[in-house]
Amino acid sequence: MSIPDAAVYLTLRHNMAALRGLSGIVRSVPLISRCAVSANRTLLLSSGKFNLNFCYNIQSLKRLYSKMLQGCVVKNAFLKNETPSIGVWQTLPGQNVSRVLARAGVDWVMVDCEHGNIDDAAMHEAVPTIASCGVSPLVRMPDMQGWMIKRALDAGAHGVLIPLLRSVEEAKKVVAAAKFPPQGQRGLGSPFAMERFNPAPSMTEYLQHANDSLLTMVQIETQEALDVVEEIAAIPGIDVLFIGLFDLGNNIGHPILDGVIKPELQQAMERILEATNKAGKKCGFFATSGEQAKEYADKGFHMISAALDTTLLQASLGVSLSAARGQQAPKAGGRY
């Protein structure tokens, strides 16, 4: 197969997203400059920038992308490995709130069923609304119970975030609840989950590809989890370690007071990021402002929440009312 034929083959079989995303798969080798296919259908890639060669079997490449459910925006962003995946947090119920957040230009919206005013019914409304905007709906669970994880994934969530993890054993149970057999124990039967992807897969396709497409995320926010963070990061099926910096600070004895992150908490976060990178996983961070989001993006975090609906509303109202009264605007950031 000639070089142009190889490019056409990739374009037809995997769409150009596969070729663009390949730089992230090949350990961030950018600017693919040469493409050739030998008789045994092995794809040879080289990067002029780093003078590296990489052999990849086309069938393996095809299998990688065929395992992906279409429309998993955040998972695709991880595969491309180009920039941090930016999202926002939803704590207020309502499809209109979900729609406004999803249309803000983000990869994902986290529907917060732990601290947010969102129950099971509101979650079932938020997930399809977010997905209909071409954005990944993610759900933070109120607890790590298996039936809760199943409810979110059956609603069509592209991933679940589990709070207050404390042990390796708990992390393994989370994976079991989130994955279909043989990797886990999740039951099949939701008539809704397939509709949150575009094009919508059949139930068989969803069963075959969900384990590789949906994100299983855990929050590292307890002393117990921090003590074994390297082991948690290495667990197959755990995709993201998300830092819950407020609870983490509380649990290690260095709480965030008046927005100040103490050195001991900063060191703990650096340890989590290092463990995540070593395991080849992704590390998430909850920022309380756009400026802080940029700061932690520059530190190398892969997934960052840049805003939260309630605090945005609080801050915006404060600015508008202060201007109307001729007063100095309050400090941005809502109540955080």
C-alpha positions in Angstrom: 0.0 0.0 0.0 1.4 3.4 -0.9 1.7 6.3 1.4 -1.3 8.2 -0.1 -3.3 4.9 0.0 -2.4 4.5 3.7 -3.7 8.0 4.4 -6.9 7.3 2.5 -7.3 4.0 4.4 -7.0 5.7 7.7 -9.4 8.5 6.7 -12.0 6.1 5.5 -11.7 3.6 8.3 -11.1 5.8 11.3 -12.0 9.3 10.2 -9.3 12.0 10.5 -9.8 12.1 14.2 -7.8 8.8 14.4 -4.9 10.3 12.6 -4.9 13.5 14.7 -5.4 11.5 17.9 -2.6 9.2 17.1 0.0 11.7 18.3 -1.5 11.3 21.8 -1.4 7.5 21.6 2.2 7.4 20.5 3.3 9.1 23.8 2.6 12.6 22.5 4.7 12.4 19.3 3.3 15.3 17.3 3.4 16.2 13.7 3.4 12.8 12.0 5.6 13.3 9.0 5.7 9.9 7.3 3.3 7.1 6.9 4.0 3.8 5.1 2.3 0.4 5.1 4.1 -2.8 4.5 2.7 -6.0 3.1 1.9 -7.3 6.6 -0.3 -4.2 7.1 2.0 -2.6 9.7 1.8 1.1 9.9 5.2 2.9 10.2 5.0 6.4 11.6 7.9 8.8 12.2 8.1 12.3 13.7 10.6 14.6 12.2 10.5 16.7 15.3 11.7 14.0 17.6 13.2 11.6 15.0 11.3 8.7 16.4 9.9 5.7 14.6 6.9 3.7 15.8 5.4 0.6 14.3 1.7 0.1 14.8 -0.4 -2.7 13.4 -3.3 -1.3 11.4 -5.7 -3.9 12.7 -4.7 -3.0 16.3 -5.3 0.7 15.5 -8.7 -0.2 14.0 -9.6 -2.2 17.0 -8.7 0.7 19.3 -11.1 3.1 17.6 -13.8 0.5 16.9 -14.0 0.0 20.7 -15.0 3.6 21.2 -18.7 4.7 21.4 -19.1 7.7 19.2 -19.6 11.0 21.0 -17.4 10.4 24.1 -15.9 13.9 23.9 -13.9 13.7 27.0 -12.4 10.3 26.2 -11.5 11.5 22.8 -9.8 14.5 24.3 -7.7 12.2 26.5 -6.7 10.1 23.5 -5.6 13.2 21.5 -3.6 14.4 24.5 -3.5 17.9 23.1 -4.7 20.2 25.9 -6.4 19.7 29.3 -10.0 18.7 29.0 -12.0 21.6 30.4 -15.5 21.1 31.9 -17.9 22.7 34.3 -19.9 21.6 37.4 -23.7 21.4 37.6 -25.3 21.6 41.0 -28.7 23.2 40.1 -31.4 21.0 38.7 -33.1 21.7 35.3 -32.6 20.9 31.7 -32.1 24.6 30.8 -29.3 24.8 33.3 -27.7 21.7 31.7 -28.1 23.2 28.3 -26.6 26.5 29.1 -23.5 24.8 30.7 -23.1 22.3 27.8 -23.2 25.1 25.2 -20.4 27.1 26.9 -17.7 25.4 24.8 -16.7 22.6 27.2 -15.8 18.9 26.8 -18.0 17.8 29.7 -20.5 18.7 32.4 -20.3 17.1 35.8 -23.7 16.5 37.2 -23.2 16.7 40.9 -25.4 14.2 42.8 -23.2 14.4 45.9 -23.3 18.0 47.0 -25.6 19.4 44.3 -29.4 19.8 44.4 -29.8 17.0 41.9 -31.7 13.8 42.7 -32.1 10.7 40.6 -34.9 12.1 38.5 -33.0 15.4 37.8 -29.9 13.4 36.9 -31.9 11.5 34.3 -33.0 14.8 32.8 -29.5 16.4 32.8 -27.6 13.5 31.2 -29.6 13.4 27.9 -29.7 17.2 27.7 -26.0 17.5 28.0 -25.4 14.7 25.5 -27.8 16.3 23.0 -25.4 19.3 22.9 -22.5 17.2 21.8 -20.8 17.2 25.2 -20.0 14.4 27.6 -22.4 14.1 30.6 -20.5 12.9 33.7 -22.1 12.2 37.0 -20.6 12.5 40.5 -22.3 9.9 42.7 -23.6 10.6 46.2 -21.8 7.4 47.3 -20.0 4.4 45.8 -22.8 1.9 46.1 -23.1 -0.3 43.0 -26.7 0.4 42.3 -26.0 4.2 42.2 -23.2 3.7 39.7 -25.5 1.6 37.6 -28.3 4.2 37.6 -26.0 6.9 36.3 -24.5 4.7 33.6 -27.9 3.3 32.6 -29.0 7.0 32.2 -26.3 7.3 29.6 -23.5 9.0 31.5 -20.2 8.9 29.7 -18.5 8.4 33.1 -18.9 8.4 36.9 -17.0 10.1 39.6 -16.8 8.4 43.0 -16.3 10.6 46.1 -14.4 9.9 49.3 -12.6 6.8 48.2 -10.5 5.3 51.1 -8.9 2.0 49.9 -7.7 -0.1 47.0 -10.5 -2.6 47.8 -13.1 0.1 47.4 -11.6 1.2 44.1 -11.7 -2.4 42.8 -15.4 -2.6 43.8 -16.1 0.6 41.9 -14.5 -0.8 38.7 -16.6 -4.0 39.2 -19.8 -2.0 39.4 -18.9 0.2 36.4 -17.8 -2.5 34.0 -19.7 -5.3 32.2 -18.4 -8.8 32.6 -15.8 -10.2 32.4 -14.1 -7.0 33.7 -16.8 -6.3 36.1 -20.3 -7.1 37.3 -22.5 -4.4 35.8 -25.9 -5.6 34.6 -27.3 -4.9 31.1 -30.8 -3.7 30.3 -31.2 0.1 30.1 -33.2 1.3 27.1 -31.8 4.8 27.6 -27.9 4.5 27.6 -27.5 4.0 23.9 -29.3 7.2 23.0 -26.6 9.4 24.6 -24.2 8.7 21.8 -24.2 9.8 18.1 -24.8 7.8 16.1 -26.7 5.7 18.7 -25.3 2.2 19.0 -27.4 -0.9 19.3 -27.6 -2.6 22.7 -25.1 -5.2 21.4 -22.6 -2.5 20.3 -23.1 -0.7 23.6 -22.3 -3.9 25.5 -19.2 -4.6 23.5 -17.7 -1.1 23.7 -18.9 0.5 26.9 -16.0 -0.8 29.0 -13.5 0.9 26.8 -15.5 4.1 26.2 -16.9 5.1 29.6 -14.7 6.7 32.3 -14.4 5.3 35.8 -13.1 8.1 38.0 -12.4 8.3 41.7 -11.7 11.2 44.0 -8.6 11.2 46.1 -9.7 13.3 49.0 -8.9 11.2 52.2 -5.7 10.4 54.1 -6.4 6.7 53.5 -6.6 7.1 49.7 -3.5 9.4 49.7 -1.5 6.8 51.5 -2.1 4.2 48.8 -2.6 6.5 45.8 0.1 4.7 43.8 -1.7 1.4 44.2 -5.1 3.0 43.3 -3.7 4.6 40.2 -2.4 1.2 39.0 -5.7 -0.6 39.2 -7.0 -1.7 35.7 -10.2 0.1 34.9 -9.5 3.2 36.9 -9.2 6.0 34.3 -9.0 9.2 36.3 -7.9 10.2 39.8 -9.7 13.5 40.6 -8.4 15.6 43.4 -11.0 16.7 45.9 -8.8 19.5 47.3 -11.2 20.8 50.0 -11.9 17.4 51.6 -8.3 16.3 51.0 -7.1 19.4 52.9 -9.5 18.7 55.7 -8.6 15.0 56.0 -4.8 15.5 56.1 -5.1 18.3 58.7 -4.4 21.2 56.4 -7.8 22.7 55.4 -8.2 25.4 52.8 -9.1 28.5 54.8 -9.9 31.8 53.0 -8.8 30.2 49.7 -5.2 29.5 50.9 -3.7 26.2 49.8 -1.0 25.2 52.3 2.3 23.7 51.2 1.4 20.3 52.7 -1.7 20.1 50.6 0.2 21.2 47.6 2.7 18.5 48.1 -0.1 15.9 48.5 -1.6 17.1 45.1 1.8 16.8 43.5 2.1 13.2 44.8 -1.3 12.3 43.3 -0.4 13.9 39.9 2.9 12.0 39.9 1.3 8.7 40.7 -1.3 9.2 38.0 1.3 10.0 35.4 3.4 7.0 36.4 0.4 4.7 35.9 -0.5 6.2 32.6 -3.8 7.5 33.8 -5.4 11.0 33.9 -5.5 13.5 36.9 -8.4 15.9 37.4 -8.6 19.1 39.4 -11.5 21.2 40.7 -10.7 24.9 40.2 -12.6 27.7 41.8 -11.7 30.3 39.1 -10.6 30.5 35.5 -7.2 31.8 36.7 -6.7 28.8 39.0 -7.8 26.5 36.2 -5.1 27.9 33.9 -2.6 27.6 36.7 -3.3 23.9 37.2 -3.4 23.3 33.5 0.1 24.6 33.3 1.1 22.2 36.1 0.1 19.3 33.9 -3.3 18.3 35.1 -5.3 16.6 32.4 -8.9 17.3 33.3 -10.0 20.6 35.0 -13.3 21.9 36.1 -13.2 25.7 35.4 -16.6 26.8 36.8 -19.5 25.8 39.0 -23.0 27.0 38.2 -24.1 28.2 41.6 -20.9 30.2 42.3 -21.1 31.7 38.9 -24.6 32.9 39.6 -23.6 34.3 43.0 -20.6 36.1 41.6 -22.4 37.5 38.6 -25.3 38.8 40.8 -22.8 40.4 43.1 -21.1 42.2 40.3 -24.4 43.4 38.7 -26.0 44.6 42.0 -22.8 46.4 43.1 -22.6 48.2 39.8 -26.3 49.2 40.0 -25.7 50.6 43.5 -22.4 52.3 42.6 -20.4 50.1 44.8 -17.2 48.2 44.3 -17.7 44.8 42.9 -17.1 41.9 45.3 -14.2 39.5 44.8 -15.0 37.0 42.0 -15.4 33.3 42.9 -18.8 33.2 44.7 -18.6 31.6 48.1 -15.5 29.5 47.6 
